[in-house]
């Protein structure tokens, strides 16, 4: 017979992160995998804290305006989200949110950072609020969004960027980057290392400041390309 103790033990050792959140948005329960996913040592660091501790401002707004209304209406939502770890780094998650009663919701999440397919990248490009470039293992661009073109003042259409060589594109945007002599070399070095990089700053000639994040893309543990994200942090830096 499956006792409550055995059930709780199974949940605690699930590979998926599992959390129960009350109507005030505070964690009532988190399992070991949820703590690990977001970089916490124990559940004590999360219990009683608001769920927003695990997301940046953009994704908090997305959750409040788009996702929770669906959960309240349909009782369920599944999709991809960008979470934020304790140390501030980002984590791509596959998330299922279910309303379990009038008193709370159940969240089940899995780390998908190292296993990103094109469909997931397309979703993130429209919901992340960042400039996005994705290249395949041959440095050909397979995905770009409008925000990237706006940030770097790229005059050609997004559709024309698709299929071009990423490093050729870097050469085209060089003129608007301060100290542009090293940017091409720096990007090549980052791509060769294939190690995630966060919060690398790029200074533009129009006095804007961008923050660049880099993620190698793997699918079934095989290297399939690279994801570059760019965020305008000018106002934040000025404040």
Secondary structure, 3 states (H helix, E strand, C coil): CCCHHHHHHHHHCCCCEEEEEECCCEEEEECHHHHHHCCCCCHHHCCCCEHHHHCCHHHHHHHHHHHHHHHHHHCEEEEEEEEECCCCCEEEEEEEEEEEECCEEEEEEEECCCCCCHHHHHHHHHHCCCEEEEEECCCEEEEECHHHHHHCCCCCCHHHHCCCEHHHHHHHHHHHECCCCCHHHHHHHHHHHCCCEEEEEEEECCCCEEEEEEEEEEECCEEEEEEEEEEECHHHHHC
